[in-house]
């Protein structure tokens, strides 16, 4: 198959991901569902040829040793794609995620004004969280583009791989790709502290050392934007603290309470009219929230988000309920994505039979 032509088809369909696997026809994820394209299954020769096309020779050689690899791939005049090539059951599979050439705005993404406020904080830690494929990278890209358009600063990003390409507007932006420009997130973060940054973007906080360095960078006067694969604000705080050994957790809670600016936890929900909409849980770190984190009383965070609407806070269930009331999504889709379906049932005005 001609991979560039197929990727043009993916974009035309409005697809988010291409799935290329031996024994199956090419698949495209559209609005969250993978749809086969045609009936002709791909052969081992097909997927190997695709891998050799999207991977530079040195990365293909590395892939033959490692068994999987991440990179990016550009089709001139079309778009860029985030690529994962992997071996499975002796053959090669390729997954390619569409990255728009233009960074969407807050308005286009349906993000509230509080996200703009978080992007303008002079220092501290802002976390964007959610499951894989929930649009975390796109939200962060919108924040970086807003800063780039409105402030004069130095932004350093560390990504695996680089997704959205940012061109200097008012800011100087340096984008570093893990594996190509720097060895790993930990090394990149260490070096960043000596590179005169104002804003540091960490594509993913994967381990204790990366999390510790990100918190330290926020402590030392930088704005740090980062992602985690957690599904709520409460779980995000727990994840950051619990990754450390028990004897360090009290100190980490103190550091996090002092540096955290906000958490945006998001998930994508299919709309009744087609397409998907982001449902958001938002925690803003005011004095009361900082005290709760310091005192390890995270169970209080949901009620604080419910009562903090004036500050822009909201629970995921509260936002899902608003989307149901506006007839944007169905109750069933909302319930399947709620952190607490029971809390959603209590909030919604839709009559739902008890199980």
C-alpha positions in Angstrom: 0.0 0.0 0.0 1.1 3.6 -0.6 1.3 4.9 3.0 1.2 8.6 2.1 -2.0 8.2 0.1 -3.6 6.2 2.9 -2.7 8.9 5.5 -4.4 11.4 3.2 -7.5 9.2 3.4 -7.1 9.1 7.2 -7.2 12.9 7.4 -10.1 13.1 4.9 -12.1 10.8 7.1 -11.4 12.9 10.2 -9.5 10.0 11.7 -7.3 10.3 14.8 -5.2 7.1 14.4 -4.2 4.7 11.6 -3.8 1.0 12.6 -1.8 -1.2 10.3 -1.5 -4.8 11.4 -0.8 -8.1 9.6 -3.9 -10.2 8.9 -6.3 -7.2 9.1 -7.3 -4.5 6.6 -6.0 -1.0 7.5 -8.0 0.6 10.3 -8.8 4.2 11.1 -10.1 5.4 14.4 -12.9 7.9 13.8 -14.7 9.4 16.8 -13.2 6.8 19.1 -14.1 3.7 17.0 -11.7 1.8 14.7 -13.2 1.3 11.3 -11.7 -1.2 8.8 -10.9 0.3 5.4 -11.7 -2.3 2.8 -11.4 -6.0 3.2 -7.9 -6.8 2.0 -5.7 -7.9 4.9 -2.2 -6.5 5.2 0.8 -8.9 4.7 4.1 -9.1 6.6 5.7 -7.5 3.6 3.2 -4.6 3.6 3.8 -3.7 7.2 7.6 -4.1 6.9 7.6 -1.8 3.9 5.5 0.8 5.8 8.0 0.6 8.8 10.9 1.1 6.4 9.1 4.1 4.9 8.2 5.9 8.2 11.5 5.1 10.0 14.8 6.6 9.0 17.4 3.8 8.4 19.1 4.3 11.8 15.8 4.1 13.7 14.7 1.0 11.7 18.0 -0.6 12.7 17.3 0.4 16.3 13.8 -1.1 16.0 15.2 -4.5 14.9 17.0 -4.7 18.3 14.4 -3.1 20.6 11.2 -4.5 19.2 9.3 -1.2 19.3 10.1 2.5 18.7 8.5 5.9 18.7 9.1 8.6 16.2 7.2 11.2 14.1 6.5 11.2 10.4 5.6 14.1 8.1 3.7 14.1 4.8 4.5 17.4 3.0 1.4 19.4 2.5 -0.7 17.1 4.6 0.2 16.7 8.3 2.5 15.2 10.8 1.9 11.9 12.6 3.2 10.4 15.8 4.3 6.9 15.1 4.8 3.7 17.1 6.2 0.6 15.3 6.2 -2.6 17.2 6.7 -6.3 16.8 3.9 -8.7 17.7 3.6 -12.4 17.2 6.6 -12.2 14.8 5.2 -9.5 12.5 5.2 -5.7 12.5 2.4 -3.4 13.5 2.3 0.3 12.9 0.1 2.9 14.8 0.1 6.4 13.5 -1.6 9.3 15.2 -2.7 12.4 13.3 -1.2 15.7 14.5 -2.8 18.8 12.9 -0.4 21.3 11.4 -2.1 24.2 13.2 -2.4 24.3 16.9 -6.1 24.6 17.9 -7.1 27.5 20.1 -8.7 27.2 23.5 -12.1 28.2 21.9 -11.8 25.5 19.3 -11.1 22.9 21.9 -13.9 24.1 24.1 -11.5 24.8 27.0 -12.7 27.3 29.7 -11.1 30.6 30.5 -9.4 29.1 33.6 -7.1 27.2 31.3 -5.9 30.5 29.9 -5.4 31.7 33.4 -3.2 28.6 34.3 -1.1 29.2 31.2 -0.3 32.7 32.3 1.0 31.7 35.8 4.5 33.0 36.3 5.7 29.9 38.1 4.5 26.6 39.5 3.2 23.2 38.3 0.2 22.8 35.9 -0.8 19.2 35.2 -2.9 18.0 32.3 -4.1 14.4 32.9 -6.3 11.8 31.4 -6.2 8.4 29.7 -4.3 7.8 26.5 -6.0 9.5 23.5 -7.8 12.0 25.6 -6.2 15.1 24.0 -3.7 16.0 26.7 -1.0 16.9 24.2 -3.4 19.1 22.3 -4.4 21.0 25.4 -0.8 21.6 26.3 0.0 22.7 22.8 -2.9 25.2 23.0 -1.4 26.5 26.3 2.1 26.9 24.7 0.7 28.6 21.7 -1.3 31.0 23.8 1.9 31.9 25.8 3.9 32.2 22.5 1.3 34.6 21.1 1.0 36.8 24.1 4.2 36.8 26.2 7.9 37.2 25.7 9.6 34.3 27.2 11.8 31.2 26.6 9.9 27.9 26.4 11.7 24.6 26.4 9.7 21.4 25.6 10.8 17.8 26.0 8.6 15.4 24.0 8.6 11.7 23.0 8.2 12.3 20.1 7.7 16.0 19.2 4.1 16.3 18.1 2.9 19.9 17.4 5.6 22.1 15.8 5.7 25.5 17.4 7.2 28.4 15.5 8.5 31.4 17.4 6.0 34.2 17.7 6.8 36.4 20.7 8.7 33.6 22.5 11.9 31.7 21.8 10.9 28.0 21.7 13.2 25.1 21.8 11.6 21.7 21.3 13.7 18.7 22.3 12.8 15.1 21.2 13.6 12.3 23.5 16.0 9.8 21.9 17.1 12.3 19.2 18.0 15.6 20.9 18.4 14.2 24.4 18.6 10.8 26.1 15.6 10.9 28.3 13.2 13.2 30.2 15.4 13.1 33.3 18.5 14.4 31.5 16.5 16.9 29.6 15.0 18.3 32.8 18.4 18.5 34.5 19.9 20.4 31.6 16.8 22.7 31.2 17.4 24.3 34.6 20.7 25.7 33.1 19.1 26.9 29.8 17.4 30.0 31.2 13.8 28.8 30.6 10.7 30.6 31.7 8.3 27.7 30.8 9.2 24.0 30.7 6.9 21.5 29.1 7.4 17.8 30.1 5.6 15.5 27.6 5.1 12.9 30.3 6.1 12.5 33.9 6.9 8.7 33.8 8.9 8.0 36.9 10.1 9.2 40.3 13.1 11.1 39.1 11.2 12.9 36.4 8.4 13.9 38.8 11.0 15.0 41.4 12.8 17.2 38.9 9.6 18.7 37.6 8.5 19.6 41.1 12.0 21.1 41.8 11.9 23.1 38.6 8.5 24.5 39.6 9.9 25.3 43.1 12.8 27.2 41.6 10.6 29.8 39.8 9.7 28.2 36.5 6.2 27.4 35.1 6.2 23.6 34.4 3.5 22.1 32.2 3.3 18.3 32.3 1.1 15.3 31.7 0.2 12.2 33.7 -2.0 9.2 32.9 -4.5 9.7 35.7 -8.2 10.1 35.5 -9.0 12.6 38.2 -7.5 15.5 40.2 -7.5 13.4 43.4 -5.7 10.4 41.7 -3.2 12.9 40.2 -2.2 14.2 43.6 -2.0 10.7 45.0 0.1 9.5 42.0 2.7 12.3 42.4 3.0 11.7 46.2 2.9 7.9 46.1 5.6 7.4 43.5 8.0 8.4 46.3 9.2 6.1 49.1 7.0 6.5 52.3 9.7 8.3 54.2 9.8 11.1 51.5 6.0 11.5 51.1 5.5 14.1 53.8 8.1 16.3 52.2 6.7 15.8 48.7 3.2 16.8 49.9 4.7 20.0 51.2 6.5 20.7 47.9 3.4 19.9 45.9 1.2 22.0 48.0 3.6 24.9 47.5 4.1 24.5 43.7 0.8 23.2 42.3 -1.2 25.8 40.3 -3.9 23.5 38.9 -4.9 20.2 37.4 -6.9 19.7 34.3 -8.1 16.1 34.0 -9.9 15.3 30.7 -11.6 12.6 28.7 -13.2 12.7 25.3 -16.9 11.8 25.0 -18.8 11.0 21.7 -21.3 13.8 20.9 -24.9 13.0 19.8 -24.3 15.1 16.7 -21.0 13.3 15.8 -17.4 14.0 16.8 -16.2 14.2 20.4 -16.2 16.7 23.2 -13.8 17.1 26.1 -15.2 16.6 29.5 -13.0 18.3 32.1 -12.3 18.1 35.8 -10.5 21.2 37.0 -8.8 21.8 40.4 -7.3 25.2 41.2 -4.8 25.3 44.0 -6.1 27.9 46.4 -5.1 28.1 50.0 -7.7 25.6 51.1 -6.6 23.1 48.5 -2.9 23.5 49.4 -3.8 22.8 53.1 -5.7 19.7 52.1 -2.7 18.4 50.1 -0.3 19.2 53.0 -2.5 17.4 55.5 -3.1 14.4 53.3 -6.8 14.9 53.2 -7.3 14.3 49.5 -10.8 12.8 50.1 -12.0 16.4 50.6 -10.9 17.5 47.1 -14.1 16.5 45.2 -16.3 18.6 47.5 -13.9 21.5 47.2 -14.1 21.4 43.4 -17.9 21.4 43.7 -17.9 24.5 45.8 -15.1 26.3 43.9 -17.0 27.1 40.7 -16.3 30.9 41.1 -12.6 30.0 40.7 -13.2 27.8 37.7 -13.2 24.5 39.5 -15.5 21.6 38.5 -15.7 17.9 39.0 -15.8 15.6 36.0 -19.3 14.5 36.9 -20.5 18.1 37.2 -19.2 18.9 33.7 -20.7 15.6 32.3 -24.0 16.6 33.8 -23.9 20.0 32.0 -23.1 18.3 28.7 -26.1 16.0 29.2 -28.4 18.9 30.1 -27.3 20.7 26.9 -28.0 17.5 24.9 -24.4 17.4 23.7 -23.9 13.8 25.0 -26.0 10.9 26.2 -26.3 9.8 29.8 -25.0 6.4 28.8 -21.8 7.7 27.3 -21.3 10.1 30.2 -21.8 7.3 32.8 -19.3 5.1 31.1 -16.6 7.8 31.5 -17.5 9.2 34.9 -15.1 8.6 37.8 -18.2 8.1 40.0 -21.3 7.0 38.0 -23.3 7.1 41.2 -22.4 10.8 41.7 -23.4 11.5 38.1 -26.7 9.7 38.6 -27.4 11.9 41.7 -26.6 15.1 39.7 -28.4 14.4 36.4 -31.9 15.5 35.8 -32.4 12.5 33.5 -34.4 9.7 35.0 -32.2 6.7 35.1 -33.5 3.3 36.4 -31.6 1.9 39.3 -29.8 -1.4 38.7 
